[in-house]
């Protein structure tokens, strides 16, 4: 049993899932420890097949764990599954709306499934139609919806009963950039209202833009966890690239032993530095070059990406792995 934390809405210890095939066993989730705080947007980032959806389905009571323990919304996963389902919303990758009925009817029906009286279900559906900006589509069949409208309706179905936690599995996969931005806006609004959002994604920009904290999973194991900014700073550092008029080696010799430099090398006719904090290192670099009478020709500061974090932890690019 997991000892409850007053700030945590999801806690797991050693959560595992093994799938058995005819010839072997596959450990899809290999001892995951998570602590998701109340009211945050928590991202589960990793390539396809890393174990994201399997973990999500276990936490949503759709798949029994093979081992480990978990608490979700204050309830034990092993013994209080019905209570967990009352307190969470789940939006899978495929969605669940019927193409042949209207979006409003789907919302009302979902409310009735959660035990709402008809009047209350109708009122809640009307609120969600406005909240999700579906006024122009609510009374049309779902089969006529655009991808973005359909995804927003899916989110609405997960919100009908006012859950403490909303699970979103790859919420923007397959959407055009405008529709992705609309879904991002909706996730932010949920966060502002105090809903805890747990989302899986293989999009680096999505995790970086939306999430308060991120756990990176690879081959069923957590390889890094923290805020996007802390992960990038702690694992990748900031990147400074510059060139001078003259001997680049001399510039490298001036800079490379400074305490703020993690790594320094010559690359493609310029000096490449990995530094702790670029905004602090940059003025110091300029002063050192000026003091050595070295004329600066070009300089660039690059912030690291979550792909840099994944690359440092696994030796592979997440962009390439996802592709």
N, C-alpha and C positions, 0 to 999 in steps of 0.2 A: 504494500500500500504506500502511495506517495503521501508524505507529510504536507498538508495544505499550507500554502503561502498566502497571506492576506492580499498581496498585490497581483498574484498570478491567476489567470483565468484558464490557462492550459498548462499542465505540468506532465512530463513523461520521464520515465527512468527505464533505460534499457529496452525501449519498445522495439519489438522484432516482428517480422513477418516472413515466413518461409513458404514458398510454393513448391509443391511436389509434382514432378513430371514422371513419366514412365521410367526414365533412366537415372534421374538425379534430383537433388533438391537445390532450389535457387533461393538464396537469402536476399530478398528484395529490400528489406529494411533491417539493418544490422546493429541494433542496440542504440537507438536514438534517444538522447536526452534533450528536452526542450523546456523552456520556461517563458510563456507568453504573458505579458503584463496586460492588465485590464485597460481597455481603451486605446491600445496601440494598433497600428497596422504592421503586422509581422509578415515578412516575405520568406518564402521557402524557394530558394533559387537553385537551379541545377539543370543539366541537360535531360532530354527525354530518356526515360528508363533509369533515372537515378534513384527513384523511390519516393518522389514527391506525392504523386497521386495515391499510392498505396498508404503512405502515412496519413494523408488527409482522410481517406476512406476509413481507416481504423479509428481516428479521432471522432469521426462523424457516426460511428457505430455501424457502418455498412460492411465492415470486414473485421472478423475477430483477430486479435493479435496472436502470434505464436509464442510470445514471451514478453516480459516486462510489465510495467504498470503505468497507469495514466489517470489523471483527473481532468475533467473538462467541465467548465462552468460550475465548479463546486461539487461535482459528482464523480464517483468512482466508475471508470470505464468498465470494469469487470462485472459490477453488480447493479449499476443504476443506469442502464442504457435508456430506458424509457424516459427517465427524468432528463437525461442529456438531450434527447431528441426534442423535448419540449423547450429547451433553452437555446438551441442552436438553429441556424439556417445553413443550408448547404446548396451550393450552385455548382453542379458538375460541368465537365467540359462540353457535354452534348446538350445540356439544358433539359427541360422536361415539359415544355408547353405543347399542347395539342394544336396542330396546324389548322384544324377545322373549326375551332371556336374562337371567340374574340378574346383579346387580352384582358378586358375587364371581367369577362366571365371566368377566365382562369384564375384571376386574383380572388374573386369572390369564392370560388370553389375551394381554393387553397385555404382561405380563412375558415370556411365551414369544416374542412378536414381537421383544423386545429380546435374545433369546438365552439367557434364564434356563432352567436345568433345571426340570422340573416341580415338584420338591420346593421349590426356592428360590422359584419363582413363587407357589406355594401359601402359603408362609410370608410372603412380601412382601404378598400380598393380605390375609392375616389381620391383619398389622400395620396396613395402611391402613384396613381396616374399623373397627378400634378407634380409630385416630388421628382418623378423620373422623366418628366417632360414628354409624356406619351398621350397628351390630350387629342392630338390629331389621328392617332392610331388605335386608341383603346377599344373602339367599337368596330374595328375591322378584324377579319380572321387573321390569326397569327401567321398563317402561310403567306400573307401579303407583306409582312414586315421586312425591313432591311436588316442586315446583320446586326447593326448597332441597336436598333429598336428591339430586336429579339433578345439581345444580351441584356439590355436594361430591364426588359420584362422578366427574364430569368432571375435577375437580382431582386426584383420586386417580389417574386414568388418566395424567395428565401427570407424576405423581410416582413411578410404579412403579419406574423405573430409577435413581432418586436423581439427578436432573439438577442441574447447577450453576446453571442459570438456568431459571425458570419464567415463561413468557409467558402472561398472562391477558388475553383480549380482552373487555372489558365484562363482568366476572365476575358482576355482580349485576343486570344489566338484566332487568326483568320480575319480579323477586322481591319478595315482601312484606317489610315492615320486619324481622320476626323472622328470616326466612331470610337477608336481607342481613347482619344482625348476626352470624349464624352463620358466613357466608362470611368476613366481616371478621375474626372470631376465628381462623379457620383460616389466613388470610393472615398474621396476626400471629405465629401459632405457627411457620409456615414461616420467617419472618424470624428468630425466636428460635433456630431450628435452624441458621441460617447460609445458607439458600437465598436467592439473589438473585431478587427478584420484579419483573418489568416488567409493569405493568398499564395498560391503556387504560381511560378512563372519561369520561363527560360529566357525572358527578355531582360537584358541587362539594364536598359534605360527605364523599364517599368519598375524594377526593384529599387533602382537608385532614386527615381522621382517620387515614388509613393511611400516607401516603407520607413518606419521609424527604426526598425531593426531587421536584420536579415540573417538567416542561417543558410549556408551553402552546403548542399548535399551532393555526394558523388559516390556511386556504387553502394548506396544504402547507408552511408556514414556521413555524419556532420564533419566537415573539414574546416569550417570557419564560422564564427557567429559574432555579431556586433552591429553597431550602426554602420550604414554604408560608408560614412566619412571615416570612422575609426578603422574599419577594415582596410580601406584604401591607404590610409596613412600608416597604419602599423605594419602592413605586409608589403605594400608596394612603394611607399614613399612618393614624393613628388619628383617630376622629371624636368631638369633644366638642360637645354641644348644651346650652345653658343659657339661662335667662331670669331677669331681675331684676324687682323691684318698681319700675316707673318706666320711664325712657327707655332702650330697648335700644341705641340708637345710642351713648349715653354709655358703656355697657359695652363695645361694640365698639371704641370709640376707646381705651379703657384697655388692651385686650388685643391688638389687631391687629398692633402693631409689635414684639411680643415675639419673641426669636430662635427660640423653639420653635414658633412658629406659621407654618405653610406658606401657609395660605389662611384668610381670615376673611370672613364676610358675614352679613347679616341674612336670615333665611328663616322665613316663617310665624310672625312675632312672637317669634322667639328668635335667639340668636347661634349660628352654626354655625362651628366651627373644625376645620381639618385640622391635626393636630399630629404631631410626630415620634414621640413616645412618650407615650401617654396617661397611663400610670401615673406618669410624671415631671411631665407638664404639669398634671395635675389639681390637685395641692397648690399649685403656683405660681399657677394661675388663682384659686383660692380666696383666697390671700393678697392678690393684686392687687385683687380685688373688695372684700375687707374693708378694705384700705388706702384705697380710694376711697369708702368708706362706702356701698357699693352692696349692697342686700339681695338675696341669692340666693333665688329661688323654686323653680326646678327645675334639675336637672343630670343629664346622661346621658353615659356613655362607651360608644362603640360600637367594637368591633374590626372592621377591614375584612375583607371576604371575598375569596376568589379570584375571585368575579364582579367585584369592584371592580378587580382586577388586569386581568382580561380587558377590562373596559370602558375602562380607561385606555389599554390597548395598541391596541384595535381600534375603539373608539367604539361598540361594541355590547355588550349584556348577553349573557353566555353562557347564562343561564337562558332568555332569550327566544329565542336562536338555537337552543338544543337543543330547545325546545318546537316 
